[in-house]
Amino acid sequence: MGDNKAKSNVPGAAARALLVAVLAIFPALAIPSTAPDTAQSMMLLAIFAGGIVFAEYASEYPGLIEFRFAAPFNRSRFALIVLIAVLLSLLQRNLAEPGTLSQLAATLAGACGGLLDFTGSPVHLLVSALPDSVPAAHLALVRDGAALAMVLSITTVLGFVTAIKLNAWPMGSGPFNVWINLPTFDPTAGNDVVLRLHRHARINVLLGLVLPFLLPGAVIASALLIKPLTLLSPMGYVWGILLWAYLPAALVMRGVAMARVARMIRASRRRFADSEGNAFIAA
């Protein structure tokens, strides 16, 4: 019986692994200027990432990926990564082989860049952190790509928060299992689980909000410690901006989700206490 249940996870795990592998290799295939050595490296990365996802989802027990059984949390995060990676790849492709889709992406990115490029904004800080040797045309490309990625990240976070406000998350039927959805969180350690979830939620949200302002500092530090980050290479441009925009959004979503779980546990305790009290009165 256990073997049959484990085998049932394999098709879904294989499909997820394939999607992750395709995503990892897509920028190298979409951008004509990608060097052969870079394409081979991205192929290895795609195989590695796909293997991790397959091993995680093929297993019956939780490992590292959180909210596996609380759709559509991970689907929303994956969709965000796909949108950012595809649009940034189209921006790079537009430099070498302009087309309808790439020009549309460039127009959209330019509008976002003009909207978010103001003093003190994360986009402005990222562009200002790049070395002076970076050409002005590339600085404009970084500005537009970063602004577009940030708009997508903010939209995804707001959509997830709205789903929680409407009680549309989590969508799974039955009780919410903290262990299988938060495998790295030990509900039995430390203080009350609700208080710890709220504390972790606040930390994640706060870190996610300040991270876009802190990451440009890492760009400046790279020039002092090792080698300056310029985002001049096509893969560095795509994955650098993607991580800069995605990590803060993922942290905020995780924090909001943990706060929602804490409220669910508190509500469940209240229902249990009320039922116990009613049973005592009836007795």
Contacts in CASP RR format, 6 or more apart in sequence:
PFRMAT RR
TARGET T0000
AUTHOR 0000-0000-0000
METHOD contacts of the structure
MODEL  1
MGDNKAKSNVPGAAARALLVAVLAIFPALAIPSTAPDTAQSMMLLAIFAG
GIVFAEYASEYPGLIEFRFAAPFNRSRFALIVLIAVLLSLLQRNLAEPGT
LSQLAATLAGACGGLLDFTGSPVHLLVSALPDSVPAAHLALVRDGAALAM
VLSITTVLGFVTAIKLNAWPMGSGPFNVWINLPTFDPTAGNDVVLRLHRH
ARINVLLGLVLPFLLPGAVIASALLIKPLTLLSPMGYVWGILLWAYLPAA
LVMRGVAMARVARMIRASRRRFADSEGNAFIAA
2 60 0 8 1.000
5 60 0 8 1.000
6 58 0 8 1.000
6 59 0 8 1.000
6 60 0 8 1.000
9 57 0 8 1.000
9 58 0 8 1.000
9 59 0 8 1.000
9 60 0 8 1.000
10 58 0 8 1.000
12 57 0 8 1.000
13 53 0 8 1.000
13 54 0 8 1.000
13 55 0 8 1.000
13 56 0 8 1.000
13 57 0 8 1.000
13 58 0 8 1.000
14 54 0 8 1.000
14 58 0 8 1.000
16 53 0 8 1.000
16 54 0 8 1.000
16 57 0 8 1.000
17 50 0 8 1.000
17 51 0 8 1.000
17 53 0 8 1.000
17 54 0 8 1.000
17 57 0 8 1.000
18 50 0 8 1.000
19 78 0 8 1.000
20 46 0 8 1.000
20 49 0 8 1.000
20 50 0 8 1.000
20 53 0 8 1.000
20 78 0 8 1.000
21 46 0 8 1.000
21 47 0 8 1.000
21 49 0 8 1.000
21 50 0 8 1.000
22 46 0 8 1.000
23 46 0 8 1.000
23 78 0 8 1.000
23 81 0 8 1.000
23 82 0 8 1.000
23 85 0 8 1.000
24 42 0 8 1.000
24 45 0 8 1.000
24 46 0 8 1.000
24 49 0 8 1.000
24 50 0 8 1.000
25 39 0 8 1.000
25 42 0 8 1.000
25 43 0 8 1.000
25 45 0 8 1.000
25 46 0 8 1.000
26 85 0 8 1.000
26 86 0 8 1.000
26 89 0 8 1.000
27 34 0 8 1.000
27 42 0 8 1.000
27 85 0 8 1.000
27 88 0 8 1.000
27 89 0 8 1.000
27 92 0 8 1.000
27 234 0 8 1.000
27 235 0 8 1.000
27 238 0 8 1.000
27 239 0 8 1.000
28 34 0 8 1.000
28 38 0 8 1.000
28 39 0 8 1.000
28 42 0 8 1.000
28 43 0 8 1.000
28 235 0 8 1.000
29 39 0 8 1.000
30 86 0 8 1.000
30 89 0 8 1.000
30 90 0 8 1.000
30 92 0 8 1.000
30 93 0 8 1.000
31 89 0 8 1.000
31 92 0 8 1.000
31 93 0 8 1.000
31 96 0 8 1.000
31 234 0 8 1.000
31 235 0 8 1.000
31 238 0 8 1.000
32 93 0 8 1.000
32 96 0 8 1.000
32 97 0 8 1.000
33 92 0 8 1.000
33 95 0 8 1.000
33 96 0 8 1.000
33 234 0 8 1.000
34 42 0 8 1.000
34 234 0 8 1.000
34 235 0 8 1.000
38 233 0 8 1.000
38 234 0 8 1.000
38 235 0 8 1.000
42 235 0 8 1.000
53 65 0 8 1.000
56 63 0 8 1.000
56 64 0 8 1.000
56 65 0 8 1.000
56 68 0 8 1.000
57 65 0 8 1.000
57 68 0 8 1.000
61 180 0 8 1.000
62 68 0 8 1.000
62 179 0 8 1.000
62 180 0 8 1.000
62 181 0 8 1.000
62 183 0 8 1.000
63 183 0 8 1.000
63 184 0 8 1.000
64 183 0 8 1.000
64 184 0 8 1.000
65 74 0 8 1.000
65 183 0 8 1.000
66 73 0 8 1.000
66 181 0 8 1.000
66 182 0 8 1.000
66 183 0 8 1.000
66 184 0 8 1.000
66 254 0 8 1.000
67 73 0 8 1.000
67 74 0 8 1.000
67 170 0 8 1.000
67 181 0 8 1.000
67 182 0 8 1.000
67 257 0 8 1.000
68 74 0 8 1.000
68 180 0 8 1.000
68 181 0 8 1.000
69 170 0 8 1.000
69 172 0 8 1.000
69 177 0 8 1.000
69 180 0 8 1.000
69 181 0 8 1.000
70 169 0 8 1.000
70 170 0 8 1.000
70 171 0 8 1.000
70 172 0 8 1.000
70 176 0 8 1.000
70 181 0 8 1.000
70 257 0 8 1.000
71 170 0 8 1.000
71 171 0 8 1.000
71 172 0 8 1.000
72 169 0 8 1.000
72 171 0 8 1.000
73 160 0 8 1.000
73 169 0 8 1.000
73 170 0 8 1.000
73 253 0 8 1.000
73 257 0 8 1.000
76 156 0 8 1.000
76 160 0 8 1.000
76 253 0 8 1.000
77 156 0 8 1.000
77 246 0 8 1.000
77 249 0 8 1.000
77 250 0 8 1.000
77 253 0 8 1.000
79 156 0 8 1.000
80 152 0 8 1.000
80 153 0 8 1.000
80 156 0 8 1.000
80 246 0 8 1.000
80 249 0 8 1.000
81 242 0 8 1.000
81 246 0 8 1.000
83 152 0 8 1.000
84 148 0 8 1.000
84 149 0 8 1.000
84 152 0 8 1.000
84 153 0 8 1.000
84 241 0 8 1.000
84 242 0 8 1.000
84 245 0 8 1.000
84 246 0 8 1.000
85 238 0 8 1.000
85 242 0 8 1.000
87 105 0 8 1.000
87 108 0 8 1.000
87 109 0 8 1.000
87 145 0 8 1.000
87 148 0 8 1.000
87 149 0 8 1.000
87 152 0 8 1.000
88 145 0 8 1.000
88 148 0 8 1.000
88 149 0 8 1.000
88 237 0 8 1.000
88 238 0 8 1.000
88 241 0 8 1.000
88 242 0 8 1.000
89 238 0 8 1.000
90 101 0 8 1.000
90 102 0 8 1.000
90 105 0 8 1.000
90 106 0 8 1.000
91 102 0 8 1.000
91 105 0 8 1.000
91 106 0 8 1.000
91 109 0 8 1.000
91 141 0 8 1.000
91 144 0 8 1.000
91 145 0 8 1.000
91 148 0 8 1.000
92 234 0 8 1.000
92 237 0 8 1.000
92 238 0 8 1.000
93 99 0 8 1.000
93 102 0 8 1.000
94 102 0 8 1.000
94 103 0 8 1.000
94 105 0 8 1.000
94 106 0 8 1.000
95 141 0 8 1.000
105 148 0 8 1.000
106 144 0 8 1.000
108 148 0 8 1.000
109 144 0 8 1.000
109 145 0 8 1.000
109 147 0 8 1.000
109 148 0 8 1.000
110 144 0 8 1.000
110 147 0 8 1.000
110 148 0 8 1.000
112 144 0 8 1.000
112 145 0 8 1.000
112 147 0 8 1.000
112 148 0 8 1.000
112 150 0 8 1.000
112 151 0 8 1.000
113 123 0 8 1.000
113 143 0 8 1.000
113 144 0 8 1.000
113 145 0 8 1.000
113 146 0 8 1.000
113 147 0 8 1.000
113 148 0 8 1.000
114 143 0 8 1.000
114 147 0 8 1.000
115 147 0 8 1.000
115 151 0 8 1.000
116 122 0 8 1.000
116 123 0 8 1.000
116 124 0 8 1.000
116 146 0 8 1.000
116 147 0 8 1.000
116 150 0 8 1.000
116 151 0 8 1.000
117 123 0 8 1.000
117 124 0 8 1.000
117 127 0 8 1.000
117 143 0 8 1.000
117 147 0 8 1.000
118 124 0 8 1.000
122 146 0 8 1.000
122 150 0 8 1.000
122 212 0 8 1.000
122 213 0 8 1.000
122 216 0 8 1.000
123 143 0 8 1.000
123 146 0 8 1.000
123 147 0 8 1.000
123 150 0 8 1.000
124 143 0 8 1.000
125 212 0 8 1.000
125 213 0 8 1.000
125 216 0 8 1.000
126 142 0 8 1.000
126 146 0 8 1.000
126 212 0 8 1.000
126 215 0 8 1.000
126 216 0 8 1.000
126 219 0 8 1.000
126 244 0 8 1.000
127 139 0 8 1.000
127 142 0 8 1.000
127 143 0 8 1.000
127 146 0 8 1.000
128 216 0 8 1.000
129 216 0 8 1.000
129 217 0 8 1.000
129 219 0 8 1.000
129 220 0 8 1.000
130 139 0 8 1.000
130 142 0 8 1.000
130 219 0 8 1.000
130 229 0 8 1.000
130 230 0 8 1.000
130 231 0 8 1.000
131 223 0 8 1.000
131 228 0 8 1.000
131 230 0 8 1.000
133 230 0 8 1.000
134 142 0 8 1.000
134 230 0 8 1.000
134 231 0 8 1.000
134 232 0 8 1.000
138 230 0 8 1.000
138 231 0 8 1.000
138 232 0 8 1.000
141 237 0 8 1.000
142 231 0 8 1.000
142 237 0 8 1.000
142 241 0 8 1.000
145 241 0 8 1.000
146 241 0 8 1.000
146 244 0 8 1.000
146 245 0 8 1.000
149 241 0 8 1.000
149 242 0 8 1.000
149 244 0 8 1.000
149 245 0 8 1.000
149 246 0 8 1.000
150 212 0 8 1.000
150 245 0 8 1.000
152 245 0 8 1.000
153 245 0 8 1.000
153 246 0 8 1.000
153 248 0 8 1.000
153 249 0 8 1.000
154 249 0 8 1.000
156 249 0 8 1.000
156 253 0 8 1.000
157 249 0 8 1.000
157 252 0 8 1.000
157 253 0 8 1.000
157 256 0 8 1.000
160 169 0 8 1.000
160 253 0 8 1.000
160 256 0 8 1.000
160 257 0 8 1.000
161 256 0 8 1.000
163 169 0 8 1.000
164 256 0 8 1.000
164 257 0 8 1.000
164 260 0 8 1.000
169 257 0 8 1.000
169 260 0 8 1.000
170 176 0 8 1.000
170 181 0 8 1.000
175 268 0 8 1.000
176 261 0 8 1.000
176 264 0 8 1.000
178 185 0 8 1.000
178 187 0 8 1.000
178 193 0 8 1.000
178 261 0 8 1.000
178 265 0 8 1.000
179 187 0 8 1.000
181 261 0 8 1.000
182 258 0 8 1.000
182 261 0 8 1.000
185 197 0 8 1.000
185 200 0 8 1.000
187 193 0 8 1.000
187 196 0 8 1.000
190 196 0 8 1.000
193 262 0 8 1.000
193 265 0 8 1.000
194 262 0 8 1.000
194 265 0 8 1.000
194 266 0 8 1.000
197 258 0 8 1.000
197 259 0 8 1.000
197 261 0 8 1.000
197 262 0 8 1.000
197 265 0 8 1.000
198 258 0 8 1.000
198 259 0 8 1.000
198 262 0 8 1.000
200 255 0 8 1.000
200 258 0 8 1.000
201 255 0 8 1.000
201 256 0 8 1.000
201 257 0 8 1.000
201 258 0 8 1.000
201 259 0 8 1.000
201 262 0 8 1.000
202 255 0 8 1.000
202 259 0 8 1.000
203 255 0 8 1.000
204 251 0 8 1.000
204 252 0 8 1.000
204 254 0 8 1.000
204 255 0 8 1.000
204 258 0 8 1.000
205 251 0 8 1.000
205 252 0 8 1.000
205 255 0 8 1.000
205 256 0 8 1.000
205 259 0 8 1.000
207 248 0 8 1.000
207 251 0 8 1.000
208 247 0 8 1.000
208 248 0 8 1.000
208 249 0 8 1.000
208 251 0 8 1.000
208 252 0 8 1.000
209 248 0 8 1.000
209 252 0 8 1.000
211 247 0 8 1.000
211 248 0 8 1.000
211 251 0 8 1.000
212 244 0 8 1.000
212 245 0 8 1.000
212 248 0 8 1.000
215 244 0 8 1.000
215 247 0 8 1.000
218 229 0 8 1.000
219 228 0 8 1.000
219 229 0 8 1.000
222 228 0 8 1.000
222 229 0 8 1.000
223 229 0 8 1.000
231 237 0 8 1.000
231 240 0 8 1.000
231 241 0 8 1.000
END
